[in-house]
Amino acid sequence: MPATVIVGAQWGDEGKGKIVDLLAQESDVVCRYQGGPNAGHTVIAGGETFKFRLLPSGIISGKVSVLGAGCVVDPEVLIGEMDELEARGVSVEPLRISGNAHLIMPWHVAIDQASERRLGPLQIGTTRRGVGPAYADKAARIGIRVQDLLDAKILRQKIDVALAEKNLWLERIYGAEPFELDDVAGRYERYAQRLRPHVADTSLLVDRALRAGQRVLLEGAQGTLLDLDHGTYPFVTSSNPTAGAAATGTGIGPNRIDEVLGVAKAYVTRVGAGPFPSEMEEPFASRVRELGAEYGTVTGRERRPGWLDLVALRYAVRVNGITSLAVTKLDVLSEFDELPICVRYRLPDGNETPDFPAHQSDFHHAEPVYEVLRGWAEPIDAAEGPADLPEAARAYVEFVERELEVEISLVGTGAPRESVVAR
């Protein structure tokens, strides 16, 4: 049975955790294929709110939950999440971690924080969790992997070699305190004892699940426009959230993927710095931020709200091969009489285009061209099917579907797991 990829179709924070949790009810394995603790997923189930940074969203449903080789893992953060879940009565036994995933080490966090401070007004807006430096060491082939935790001698040797360089950087470039070998090695050896039972050959695990006809969900973190290669560089993350990375990050062939479900909010937000053509003005931005609780799951930072951007969403459909869309938080728009939707960009030369600009300078200066749809000004959280939605709400969804030429299969009408209308 083929796998299904769940991918963010905007700048992240689209509500992927909720959609994964919903679909996990009918799945056997949920695998996160990239990212680290810079991504946050919020799931509301059974009246309880769960906030994850590393754990796959399927864990609260008792499904086999995989952290693939494409992830970077901060053991302290992961163990903290595991302890919190177990204290709430949720078993973490189904967690499986790829031995090929890379570890976030203390110097990665220190360098991330120091380099952002050093950039001053030119900051990228990272979450300062060490994710970028961990991926940089991975690419430089000097990273430390999860499997290194299983051999205390190898682990200590690799930490010793890394510190010889990293402490020089911290002291001489950033003016930060160095790390001690015994302290770091001791901490990570303790982490190893807790994580050892969960380390597995996750590529083989997922392959066997697919061969046995089981349903597998591949869960991405962040979103398309934060992709290292296809996002709004340099204001991007350090990995590839796009659907193509699901195969490499999990360790399966691309022909095993049959469906790509994109997740997009009925409006759009982004966190941190970077251009944002359809960004809302006040008082709309503050109102949407409050209605949608648009604050970062990991950092608590205010998100920047914008009107739905179909130019960017059309691009996401293209680069991910999205076969259907889930549109979340439609209920947040219920209080507005008019709803602008960005359908084209006006470029610096005066031309208008429905396609995402290939060059950064064009995107930075793009102006939105809107079509304005009528609002519905009534709550929709009690809707159980498409017929229960107000006519204007249905028209909004159908307009997006026509413009993108992609089926919208799910519509979110509230925060809880159950508040989804299947079309």
C-alpha positions as CSV (number, residue, x, y, z in Angstrom):
1,M,0.0,0.0,0.0
2,P,1.4,3.4,-0.9
3,A,2.3,6.1,1.6
4,T,0.6,9.5,2.0
5,V,2.6,12.7,2.6
6,I,1.2,15.5,4.7
7,V,3.0,18.7,3.7
8,G,2.6,22.3,4.7
9,A,1.6,24.4,1.7
10,Q,2.5,27.9,3.2
11,W,5.1,29.2,5.6
12,G,4.3,26.5,8.2
13,D,1.9,26.7,11.1
14,E,-1.0,25.5,8.8
15,G,-2.4,23.0,11.3
16,K,-0.6,19.9,10.0
17,G,-0.6,18.3,13.5
18,K,-4.3,18.3,13.6
19,I,-4.7,16.8,10.2
20,V,-2.0,14.1,10.9
21,D,-3.7,13.3,14.2
22,L,-7.1,13.0,12.4
23,L,-5.7,10.7,9.6
24,A,-3.7,8.7,12.1
25,Q,-6.9,7.2,13.4
26,E,-7.0,5.1,10.3
27,S,-3.2,4.7,9.8
28,D,-0.7,2.2,11.2
29,V,2.6,4.2,11.1
30,V,3.3,8.0,11.3
31,C,6.8,9.1,10.2
32,R,8.2,12.5,10.5
33,Y,10.8,13.0,7.8
34,Q,12.6,16.3,8.5
35,G,13.1,19.2,10.9
36,G,13.9,19.4,14.6
37,P,12.6,21.1,17.7
38,N,12.2,24.4,15.7
39,A,8.8,23.1,14.6
40,G,5.7,22.8,16.8
41,H,2.5,20.9,16.3
42,T,-0.5,21.4,18.4
43,V,-3.2,18.7,18.7
44,I,-6.5,19.0,20.6
45,A,-8.0,15.6,21.2
46,G,-10.4,14.3,23.8
47,G,-10.6,17.8,25.3
48,E,-6.8,17.9,26.0
49,T,-4.2,20.0,24.2
50,F,-0.9,18.4,23.2
51,K,2.1,20.5,22.0
52,F,4.9,18.6,20.2
53,R,8.3,19.8,19.1
54,L,9.8,16.5,18.0
55,L,7.4,13.7,18.6
56,P,5.3,12.7,15.6
57,S,1.6,13.7,16.0
58,G,0.5,10.0,15.7
59,I,1.9,9.2,19.1
60,I,-1.2,10.2,21.1
61,S,-3.2,7.7,19.0
62,G,-0.9,4.9,19.9
63,K,0.5,4.5,16.4
64,V,4.0,3.5,15.6
65,S,5.7,6.9,15.4
66,V,8.9,7.4,13.6
67,L,11.6,10.1,13.6
68,G,13.3,9.5,10.3
69,A,16.9,10.0,9.2
70,G,16.1,13.4,7.8
71,C,15.4,14.8,11.3
72,V,17.7,16.4,13.8
73,V,17.1,15.3,17.4
74,D,17.8,17.2,20.6
75,P,17.7,14.4,23.2
76,E,17.0,16.7,26.1
77,V,13.9,18.1,24.3
78,L,12.7,14.7,23.1
79,I,13.1,13.1,26.6
80,G,11.2,16.0,28.1
81,E,8.3,15.5,25.7
82,M,8.4,11.8,26.4
83,D,8.3,12.3,30.2
84,E,5.4,14.8,29.8
85,L,3.3,12.4,27.7
86,E,3.9,9.5,30.1
87,A,2.9,11.7,33.0
88,R,-0.4,12.3,31.2
89,G,-1.0,8.6,30.7
90,V,0.1,8.3,27.1
91,S,2.6,5.6,26.3
92,V,5.7,6.4,24.2
93,E,6.6,2.8,23.6
94,P,5.6,3.1,19.9
95,L,8.3,5.7,19.3
96,R,11.1,4.7,16.9
97,I,14.1,6.9,16.1
98,S,16.4,6.4,13.1
99,G,20.0,5.7,14.0
100,N,20.9,7.9,11.0
101,A,19.2,11.0,12.4
102,H,21.7,13.6,13.6
103,L,21.9,15.0,17.1
104,I,21.6,18.6,18.1
105,M,24.6,19.2,20.5
106,P,24.9,22.0,23.1
107,W,27.3,23.9,20.9
108,H,24.8,24.0,18.0
109,V,22.3,25.8,20.3
110,A,25.0,28.2,21.5
111,I,26.3,29.0,18.0
112,D,22.7,29.5,16.7
113,Q,21.9,32.0,19.4
114,A,25.2,33.8,19.1
115,S,25.2,34.1,15.3
116,E,21.6,35.5,15.3
117,R,22.7,38.1,17.9
118,R,25.7,39.0,15.8
119,L,23.6,39.5,12.7
120,G,21.6,42.2,14.4
121,P,19.1,43.8,12.0
122,L,20.0,41.2,9.4
123,Q,18.7,38.3,11.5
124,I,17.0,35.5,9.7
125,G,14.6,34.9,12.5
126,T,15.6,31.4,13.5
127,T,14.1,29.8,16.6
128,R,17.7,29.6,18.1
129,R,17.3,25.9,18.9
130,G,20.5,24.7,17.1
131,V,18.8,23.2,14.1
132,G,20.7,25.2,11.4
133,P,24.1,24.5,12.9
134,A,23.2,20.8,13.3
135,Y,22.3,20.5,9.6
136,A,25.4,22.4,8.7
137,D,27.6,19.9,10.5
138,K,25.7,17.1,8.8
139,A,26.5,18.5,5.4
140,A,30.1,19.1,6.4
141,R,30.2,15.4,7.5
142,I,31.3,16.1,11.0
143,G,27.9,15.6,12.7
144,I,27.1,13.2,15.5
145,R,24.3,10.7,14.9
146,V,21.7,9.0,17.1
147,Q,23.5,5.7,16.6
148,D,26.6,7.2,18.2
149,L,24.7,7.3,21.5
150,L,24.8,3.4,21.5
151,D,28.6,3.3,21.9
152,A,29.9,5.4,24.8
153,K,33.5,5.2,23.5
154,I,32.7,6.4,20.0
155,L,30.4,9.1,21.4
156,R,33.1,10.5,23.7
157,Q,35.7,10.5,20.9
158,K,33.4,12.4,18.5
159,I,32.5,15.0,21.2
160,D,36.2,15.5,22.0
161,V,37.0,16.1,18.3
162,A,34.1,18.4,17.8
163,L,34.9,20.5,20.9
164,A,38.4,21.1,19.7
165,E,36.9,23.2,16.9
166,K,33.6,24.4,18.4
167,N,35.1,25.8,21.6
168,L,37.5,27.9,19.5
169,W,34.5,29.4,17.6
170,L,32.5,30.0,20.7
171,E,35.4,31.8,22.5
172,R,37.1,33.7,19.7
173,I,34.3,34.5,17.4
174,Y,31.3,34.8,19.6
175,G,32.8,35.5,23.0
176,A,30.8,32.7,24.5
177,E,31.7,30.1,27.2
178,P,33.3,26.9,26.1
179,F,32.0,23.4,26.8
180,E,33.7,20.7,28.9
181,L,34.1,17.2,27.5
182,D,33.2,15.3,30.7
183,D,30.1,17.4,31.2
184,V,28.7,17.0,27.6
185,A,29.7,13.3,27.3
186,G,28.2,12.5,30.7
187,R,24.9,14.2,29.8
188,Y,24.6,12.4,26.4
189,E,25.5,9.0,27.9
190,R,22.6,9.5,30.3
191,Y,20.3,10.4,27.4
192,A,21.5,7.3,25.6
193,Q,20.2,5.0,28.3
194,R,16.7,6.5,27.9
195,L,16.6,6.5,24.1
196,R,18.4,3.2,23.4
197,P,15.1,1.1,23.4
198,H,13.6,3.4,20.7
199,V,16.5,3.4,18.2
200,A,15.7,1.3,15.2
201,D,16.3,0.8,11.4
202,T,13.3,3.0,10.6
203,S,13.8,2.7,6.8
204,L,13.4,-1.1,7.1
205,L,10.4,-0.6,9.5
206,V,8.5,1.6,7.1
207,D,9.3,-0.6,4.1
208,R,8.0,-3.7,5.9
209,A,4.8,-1.8,6.9
210,L,4.2,-0.8,3.3
211,R,4.8,-4.3,2.0
212,A,2.4,-5.6,4.6
213,G,-0.3,-3.4,3.2
214,Q,-0.3,-1.0,6.2
215,R,-1.2,2.7,6.0
216,V,1.7,5.0,6.4
217,L,1.6,8.8,6.9
218,L,4.7,10.8,6.2
219,E,4.6,14.0,8.2
220,G,6.6,17.2,7.3
221,A,7.5,20.0,9.6
222,Q,7.4,23.7,8.7
223,G,6.1,24.5,5.2
224,T,6.8,24.8,1.5
225,L,7.9,28.4,1.5
226,L,10.4,27.7,4.2
227,D,12.1,24.9,2.1
228,L,15.9,25.3,1.9
229,D,15.9,25.0,-1.9
230,H,12.4,26.1,-2.9
231,G,11.4,28.6,-0.2
232,T,11.9,32.4,0.2
233,Y,15.7,32.1,0.8
234,P,17.4,33.1,3.0
235,F,14.4,33.4,5.2
236,V,13.9,29.6,5.3
237,T,14.6,26.6,7.5
238,S,17.6,24.3,7.2
239,S,16.0,21.3,5.7
240,N,13.5,20.4,2.9
241,P,9.8,20.3,4.1
242,T,8.6,19.7,0.6
243,A,7.1,16.4,-0.3
244,G,10.1,15.2,-2.4
245,A,12.1,15.1,0.9
246,A,9.7,12.6,2.4
247,A,11.3,9.7,0.5
248,T,14.9,10.6,1.4
249,G,14.1,11.6,5.0
250,T,12.2,8.3,5.6
251,G,14.4,6.0,3.6
252,I,12.0,4.7,1.0
253,G,11.7,5.1,-2.8
254,P,9.7,7.9,-4.3
255,N,7.5,5.4,-6.1
256,R,6.1,4.3,-2.7
257,I,4.3,7.7,-2.4
258,D,0.9,7.9,-4.0
259,E,-0.9,10.8,-2.3
260,V,0.3,14.2,-1.3
261,L,-2.1,16.1,1.0
262,G,-1.2,19.8,1.3
263,V,-2.4,21.7,4.4
264,A,-3.1,25.4,4.1
265,K,-4.9,27.9,6.3
266,A,-7.9,29.8,4.9
267,Y,-5.6,32.8,5.3
268,V,-1.8,32.7,5.7
269,T,0.8,33.5,8.4
270,R,4.5,33.6,8.7
271,V,6.9,33.9,11.6
272,G,10.1,35.9,11.7
273,A,11.6,38.1,9.0
274,G,11.1,38.0,5.3
275,P,8.9,39.4,2.5
276,F,5.2,38.8,2.8
277,P,3.1,40.3,-0.1
278,S,-0.4,39.7,1.3
279,E,0.4,40.7,4.9
280,M,-2.6,42.2,6.6
281,E,-2.8,45.8,7.9
282,E,-4.2,46.7,11.3
283,P,-6.7,46.2,12.8
284,F,-7.2,43.0,10.7
285,A,-3.9,41.5,11.6
286,S,-4.4,41.8,15.4
287,R,-8.0,40.5,15.1
288,V,-6.9,37.4,13.1
289,R,-4.0,36.8,15.5
290,E,-6.3,36.7,18.5
291,L,-9.1,34.7,16.8
292,G,-6.7,32.1,15.4
293,A,-4.3,32.0,18.4
294,E,-1.5,32.8,16.0
295,Y,1.5,32.5,18.4
296,G,4.4,30.0,17.8
297,T,4.0,26.6,19.5
298,V,7.7,26.5,20.2
299,T,8.7,30.1,20.7
300,G,5.4,31.9,21.6
301,R,6.3,34.5,19.0
302,E,3.5,36.5,17.3
303,R,2.8,35.3,13.8
304,R,2.3,37.8,11.0
305,P,-1.2,37.2,9.4
306,G,-2.0,37.8,5.8
307,W,-4.9,37.3,3.4
308,L,-4.9,34.0,1.5
309,D,-2.2,34.0,-1.2
310,L,-3.1,31.9,-4.2
311,V,0.1,32.7,-6.1
312,A,2.2,31.2,-3.3
313,L,-0.3,28.3,-2.9
314,R,-0.3,27.5,-6.6
315,Y,3.5,27.3,-6.3
316,A,3.2,24.9,-3.4
317,V,0.9,22.7,-5.4
318,R,3.5,22.6,-8.2
319,V,6.6,21.9,-6.2
320,N,5.0,19.3,-4.0
321,G,2.8,17.5,-6.6
322,I,-0.2,18.1,-4.2
323,T,-3.1,15.8,-5.1
324,S,-5.6,17.3,-2.6
325,L,-5.8,20.1,0.0
326,A,-6.9,20.4,3.6
327,V,-7.9,24.0,4.4
328,T,-7.8,24.8,8.1
329,K,-9.1,27.6,10.3
330,L,-11.9,28.6,8.0
331,D,-13.8,29.5,11.2
332,V,-11.3,32.3,11.9
333,L,-12.6,34.3,8.9
334,S,-16.3,34.2,10.1
335,E,-16.2,37.7,11.6
336,F,-15.2,39.5,8.5
337,D,-17.7,41.1,6.0
338,E,-15.2,41.0,3.1
339,L,-12.4,38.6,2.4
340,P,-9.6,39.7,0.0
341,I,-7.8,36.8,-1.8
342,C,-4.5,37.5,-3.6
343,V,-4.8,36.0,-7.1
344,R,-1.8,37.7,-8.8
345,Y,1.3,39.6,-8.1
346,R,2.2,43.0,-9.6
347,L,5.9,43.0,-10.3
348,P,8.2,46.0,-10.3
349,D,8.0,46.3,-14.1
350,G,4.2,46.7,-13.8
351,N,3.4,43.3,-15.2
352,E,1.0,41.0,-13.3
353,T,1.5,37.3,-12.9
354,P,-0.4,34.4,-11.4
355,D,2.9,32.5,-11.0
356,F,5.4,32.7,-8.2
357,P,8.5,34.8,-9.1
358,A,11.6,32.8,-9.8
359,H,13.9,35.6,-8.6
360,Q,14.2,36.9,-5.1
361,S,14.3,40.6,-6.0
362,D,10.9,40.2,-7.9
363,F,9.3,38.5,-4.9
364,H,10.6,41.1,-2.4
365,H,8.9,43.9,-4.4
366,A,5.8,42.1,-5.5
367,E,2.5,43.7,-4.7
368,P,-0.7,41.7,-4.2
369,V,-3.6,41.9,-6.6
370,Y,-6.8,41.0,-4.8
371,E,-10.3,39.7,-5.6
372,V,-12.7,40.4,-2.8
373,L,-15.2,37.7,-1.7
374,R,-18.2,38.2,0.5
375,G,-17.9,37.0,4.1
376,W,-20.5,35.0,6.0
377,A,-20.5,36.6,9.4
378,E,-21.8,33.6,11.3
379,P,-20.1,30.8,13.3
380,I,-19.4,27.5,11.4
381,D,-17.9,25.4,14.2
382,A,-21.0,23.3,14.5
383,A,-21.0,22.3,10.8
384,E,-21.0,18.5,10.3
385,G,-21.0,18.5,6.5
386,P,-20.6,20.8,3.5
387,A,-24.3,21.5,3.4
388,D,-24.1,23.0,7.0
389,L,-21.6,25.7,5.9
390,P,-23.0,29.1,5.0
391,E,-23.3,29.7,1.2
392,A,-20.5,32.4,1.3
393,A,-18.2,30.0,3.1
394,R,-18.8,27.3,0.5
395,A,-18.2,29.8,-2.2
396,Y,-14.9,30.8,-0.6
397,V,-13.7,27.2,-0.6
398,E,-15.0,26.5,-4.1
399,F,-13.2,29.7,-5.4
400,V,-9.9,28.5,-4.1
401,E,-10.5,25.0,-5.5
402,R,-11.2,26.4,-9.0
403,E,-8.2,28.7,-9.0
404,L,-5.8,26.0,-7.9
405,E,-7.4,23.1,-9.9
406,V,-6.9,20.9,-6.9
407,E,-9.6,19.2,-4.8
408,I,-10.1,20.5,-1.3
409,S,-11.0,17.4,0.6
410,L,-11.0,18.6,4.2
411,V,-12.1,21.9,5.7
412,G,-11.2,22.8,9.3
413,T,-14.0,24.6,11.2
414,G,-12.5,24.7,14.7
415,A,-9.6,23.7,16.8
416,P,-10.6,20.2,18.1
417,R,-9.8,17.0,16.1
418,E,-13.6,16.5,15.4
419,S,-14.0,20.0,13.9
420,V,-13.3,19.0,10.3
421,V,-15.8,18.9,7.4
422,A,-15.0,16.2,4.8
423,R,-16.0,17.2,1.3
